[in-house]
Amino acid sequence: MRTIIQLGLIMLMLGTTVLTNPAIADDLRTGHLLALAGSVDSLQHAQSVGVLYSENTRDNLSYLERYHAMAMNGAKDALDGRIREAFVNSSDPELAIDWLMNSLQGTFRSVTVYSSLDELVQAHPDVVVMLDTHNQLLTQRNDQVEARFVARFYDADLQYIAKAEGSVHKQVPSVWVHDKAAPEIAAQIEQQRDVQLNALKQFDASLKALVRAG
């Protein structure tokens, strides 16, 4: 019973502090890039790439940072350490961004993140990427876990070429069942990380197929 009460406390805090992340924002609205038909043949390993984070990606990073901070600092000493560690490990704000950037860096000659479209245009990279991320994690009111990652590619004239993506959605079994032990609850919470990793692996495969086609 004590574990359920403790879990309820942390889930309540997560649920009230961190709201469900907005849906993916359209790149025409967030990046003002032209969605015209381009050719995937224009993507090559030797190219330089300029990356822009969509508005949704910036919101998503803030969402994960708040969730992660609450998991680390909320209700200290009132929650089983294994459950707290599962929340912390499965909400790492840097996991997806680091993975996505490493994927791009391993695919193209150079990859640089720019803070604005104007700054990127002045740098004249060969390819522009609008990076869009979305995560939905467990709260007291939500048992749906989702990770969705999209990189939209544009040529030097900002004409749309193609996209690489990975997406996984999963409903996690209820952690509110009273006869569950802390290790079982922790293992269910850790599925949040598994969902992210599986979506990122899908993204890798999509990116490799895209550039191989080019």
C-alpha positions as CSV (number, residue, x, y, z in Angstrom):
1,M,0.0,0.0,0.0
2,R,2.8,2.4,0.8
3,T,4.4,2.0,-2.6
4,I,1.0,2.9,-4.3
5,I,0.7,6.0,-2.1
6,Q,4.2,7.1,-2.9
7,L,3.7,6.5,-6.6
8,G,0.5,8.4,-6.5
9,L,2.3,11.3,-5.0
10,I,5.0,11.5,-7.7
11,M,2.5,10.8,-10.5
12,L,0.2,13.5,-9.3
13,M,3.1,16.0,-9.2
14,L,4.2,15.0,-12.7
15,G,0.6,15.2,-14.0
16,T,0.0,18.7,-12.6
17,T,3.5,20.1,-13.4
18,V,3.9,18.7,-16.9
19,L,1.2,18.9,-19.4
20,T,0.9,16.7,-22.6
21,N,3.2,18.1,-25.3
22,P,1.6,19.8,-28.3
23,A,1.2,17.9,-31.5
24,I,3.9,18.2,-34.2
25,A,3.9,21.7,-35.6
26,D,3.8,22.1,-39.4
27,D,7.1,23.2,-40.8
28,L,5.5,25.8,-43.0
29,R,4.4,27.6,-39.8
30,T,7.4,27.1,-37.6
31,G,10.2,27.3,-40.1
32,H,8.7,29.2,-43.1
33,L,10.2,26.7,-45.5
34,L,8.7,26.0,-48.9
35,A,7.1,22.6,-49.3
36,L,7.8,22.2,-52.9
37,A,8.6,18.9,-54.6
38,G,12.4,18.3,-54.7
39,S,14.5,15.3,-55.6
40,V,15.9,12.8,-53.1
41,D,18.9,12.4,-55.5
42,S,20.2,15.7,-54.2
43,L,21.1,14.2,-50.8
44,Q,24.8,13.1,-50.6
45,H,27.1,12.1,-47.8
46,A,29.6,14.9,-48.7
47,Q,27.2,17.7,-48.1
48,S,27.1,20.2,-45.3
49,V,23.8,20.3,-43.3
50,G,22.2,23.2,-41.4
51,V,19.7,22.2,-38.7
52,L,16.8,24.2,-37.4
53,Y,14.8,23.1,-34.3
54,S,11.1,23.5,-34.9
55,E,9.0,25.4,-32.4
56,N,7.6,22.0,-31.3
57,T,11.1,20.6,-30.7
58,R,12.0,23.5,-28.4
59,D,8.7,23.0,-26.6
60,N,9.4,19.3,-26.4
61,L,12.8,19.9,-24.8
62,S,11.3,22.2,-22.2
63,Y,8.6,19.5,-21.5
64,L,11.2,16.8,-21.0
65,E,13.4,19.1,-18.8
66,R,10.4,19.8,-16.5
67,Y,9.4,16.2,-16.3
68,H,13.0,15.1,-15.6
69,A,13.5,17.8,-13.0
70,M,10.3,16.7,-11.2
71,A,11.3,13.1,-11.3
72,M,14.7,13.9,-9.8
73,N,13.6,16.5,-7.2
74,G,9.8,16.0,-6.5
75,A,8.7,14.2,-3.4
76,K,12.2,13.4,-2.3
77,D,12.6,10.5,0.1
78,A,8.9,9.6,-0.3
79,L,9.2,7.3,-3.3
80,D,11.0,3.9,-3.7
81,G,14.4,4.6,-5.2
82,R,13.9,2.1,-8.0
83,I,10.7,3.8,-9.2
84,R,12.3,7.3,-8.9
85,E,15.3,6.1,-10.9
86,A,13.0,4.6,-13.6
87,F,11.3,8.0,-14.0
88,V,14.6,9.8,-14.2
89,N,16.2,7.4,-16.7
90,S,13.2,7.3,-19.0
91,S,12.8,11.1,-19.2
92,D,16.4,12.1,-20.2
93,P,15.9,15.4,-22.1
94,E,19.2,14.9,-24.0
95,L,18.6,11.3,-25.2
96,A,16.7,12.0,-28.4
97,I,18.4,15.2,-29.4
98,D,21.9,13.7,-28.9
99,W,20.9,10.5,-30.9
100,L,19.3,12.5,-33.8
101,M,22.3,14.8,-34.1
102,N,24.7,11.8,-34.0
103,S,22.7,10.2,-36.8
104,L,23.0,13.3,-38.9
105,Q,26.6,13.8,-38.1
106,G,27.4,10.2,-39.1
107,T,25.6,10.6,-42.4
108,F,26.8,14.0,-43.7
109,R,30.1,15.8,-43.9
110,S,29.2,18.5,-41.4
111,V,26.2,19.3,-39.3
112,T,25.5,22.6,-37.6
113,V,22.6,23.8,-35.6
114,Y,21.4,27.4,-36.2
115,S,19.2,29.5,-34.0
116,S,17.2,31.1,-36.8
117,L,16.4,30.7,-40.5
118,D,18.2,34.0,-41.3
119,E,21.4,32.8,-39.6
120,L,21.2,29.5,-41.5
121,V,20.6,31.1,-44.9
122,Q,23.7,33.4,-44.4
123,A,25.8,30.3,-43.7
124,H,24.8,28.7,-47.0
125,P,24.7,24.9,-46.1
126,D,24.1,22.5,-48.9
127,V,21.1,21.0,-47.1
128,V,18.6,22.4,-44.6
129,V,17.0,20.1,-42.0
130,M,13.9,21.0,-39.9
131,L,14.1,18.7,-36.9
132,D,10.8,18.0,-35.2
133,T,10.4,16.0,-32.0
134,H,7.5,14.9,-29.9
135,N,7.3,12.9,-26.6
136,Q,4.4,12.0,-24.4
137,L,5.2,10.4,-21.1
138,L,3.3,8.9,-18.2
139,T,1.3,11.0,-15.8
140,Q,-1.5,10.1,-13.4
141,R,-4.0,11.0,-16.1
142,N,-2.1,9.4,-19.0
143,D,-1.0,5.8,-19.7
144,Q,-0.1,6.5,-23.4
145,V,3.6,6.8,-24.2
146,E,4.7,8.2,-27.5
147,A,7.9,9.2,-29.3
148,R,7.9,10.8,-32.8
149,F,10.9,12.2,-34.6
150,V,10.9,13.8,-38.0
151,A,13.7,15.4,-40.0
152,R,12.5,17.3,-43.1
153,F,15.1,17.9,-45.7
154,Y,15.3,21.0,-48.0
155,D,17.8,21.9,-50.7
156,A,19.9,25.2,-50.7
157,D,16.9,27.0,-52.2
158,L,14.7,25.8,-49.4
159,Q,12.7,23.5,-51.6
160,Y,11.4,20.3,-49.8
161,I,13.3,17.1,-50.7
162,A,12.1,14.3,-48.4
163,K,11.9,13.3,-44.7
164,A,13.3,10.7,-42.3
165,E,11.2,9.7,-39.4
166,G,10.6,7.3,-36.6
167,S,7.4,6.9,-34.5
168,V,6.3,4.5,-31.7
169,H,3.2,4.6,-29.6
170,K,2.5,2.3,-26.7
171,Q,-0.1,2.0,-23.9
172,V,1.8,1.1,-20.7
173,P,-0.1,-1.4,-18.3
174,S,-1.4,0.4,-15.3
175,V,1.1,1.0,-12.5
176,W,-1.8,1.5,-10.1
177,V,-2.5,-2.2,-9.4
178,H,-2.1,-2.6,-5.6
179,D,-0.3,-6.0,-5.7
180,K,2.6,-4.9,-7.9
181,A,6.0,-4.7,-6.3
182,A,8.4,-1.8,-6.8
183,P,10.7,-3.6,-9.3
184,E,7.7,-4.4,-11.6
185,I,6.4,-0.8,-11.4
186,A,9.9,0.5,-12.2
187,A,10.2,-1.9,-15.2
188,Q,6.9,-0.6,-16.6
189,I,8.0,3.0,-16.2
190,E,11.3,2.2,-18.0
191,Q,9.2,1.3,-21.1
192,Q,9.1,5.1,-21.7
193,R,12.8,4.9,-22.6
194,D,12.3,1.8,-24.7
195,V,9.6,3.7,-26.7
196,Q,12.1,6.5,-27.4
197,L,14.9,4.2,-28.4
198,N,12.7,2.2,-30.7
199,A,11.5,5.3,-32.5
200,L,15.1,6.6,-32.8
201,K,16.2,3.3,-34.3
202,Q,13.4,3.6,-36.8
203,F,14.7,7.1,-37.6
204,D,18.2,5.8,-38.2
205,A,16.9,3.2,-40.7
206,S,14.8,5.8,-42.4
207,L,17.7,8.2,-42.7
208,K,20.0,5.6,-44.1
209,A,17.5,4.5,-46.7
210,L,16.9,8.1,-47.7
211,V,20.6,9.0,-48.2
212,R,21.2,5.6,-49.9
213,A,18.4,6.4,-52.3
214,G,20.2,9.7,-53.1
